[in-house]
């Protein structure tokens, strides 16, 4: 019966069925309020919603958002104000990314490796966390997968300065604005055209176009914001696996180093492998959840291929040649599903991170629409989404207390983590402590009310 169905039903329908099943299960685990979002994603959403709704919004003072705002354009046009639509859209992009990685892996390794790696990626807790928080990792996975497919399509039917050429430049620009790991996209593209040029003219086009696109994107964004530079990569790997102990992070890190060392020559011959390796290397400067997404994706595909090759060397029947692989799949699946269950329970209970609890406390202060409210926040976009009131970024440091009070004139509340803000700004706040009162002090930070500003 199964063979009959697989022979009669086109593959695209099985793919659609898998997407509906996986997407439905993922949506059941997500939260659809304004909490738990990535700050840069919240900025991109607010900008699109403001433009689509023709609404005056202080989002313009936040600076230029990263280029995931370009991906959010349909959301701003058709579903302004809907976080649910943004998460459904991200689920779609996440599944598309896995399909693109499956296509690459089946060609680079085997269909078996592609199936195992893609299946584990679909249930990976870091994938679920990135989707739920609208994190940059899932968008970068899509950009990397689309970049490989697009360059292959361009090489199959080259058209100098055609549509596929400019789409590649757009993908490179989007990637570099999302995270330092995104620099791997243009770097690998240039390296591929250096090693495998179609002709000198098109090679120059790629060099020039990529350089201009990356330079434009970095100058427009002025680097990256809201990143934890020089973070502990072992801790990032452990958190991405959904564990509270350090040993899974150490184990994943050791396996990652081993897999890279064993497959170094293969990386040099594989476009996607070069991107993943470069992303894992460059992204380590800010070893966060986005970096861990690339490191663990590399481990799933290249590690899976290495494990299958090792297992095949054992003589014997099916269990001898696949027993170790099946055991690894079972253990990894148990680890992933346990972490996903915790994520589901966390969201089901309405639990919040320390920062989100602080933002929720400020949202209570902003509940009365008749009372004056204007906040300055360390996380302005997330705070604006939760409070649905005007929110500005924290002011820059001032020379003295009097100048600082002039800067915050009209601001009723300040919300920040005192251990994360600029030292000069912290000094200004300490000097003006008499002009403020503490509304809340929590593990995620503090909320201050400016005396006198809360009165009409």
Secondary structure, DSSP 8 states (H G I E B T S, - for coil): -HHHHHHHS-HHHHHHHHHHHHHHHHHHH---SS-S--HHHHHHHHHHHHHHHT---GGGGG----THHHHTHHHHHHSTT-HHHHHHHHHHHHHHHHHHHHHHHHHHS-HHHHHHHHHHHHT-HHHHHHHHTT-HHHHHHHHHHHHHHHHHHHHHT--TT-HHHHHHHHHHHHHHHH-GGGHHHHHHHHHHHHHS-S-HHHHHHHHHHHHHHHHHHHHHHTS--S--TT--HHHHHHHHTT-SSSHHHHHHHHHHHHHHHHTHHHHHH-HHHHHHHHHHHHGGGG-SHHHHHHHHHHHHHHHHHHHHHHHHTS-SSHHHHHHHHHHHHHHHHHHHHHHHHHHHHHHHTT---HHHHHHHHHHHHT--TTS---EEETTHHHHHHHH-S-EEE-----SSHHHHHHHTTT--EEEE-TTTS-HHHHHHHHHTGGGEEEEEEETTEEEEEETTTT--
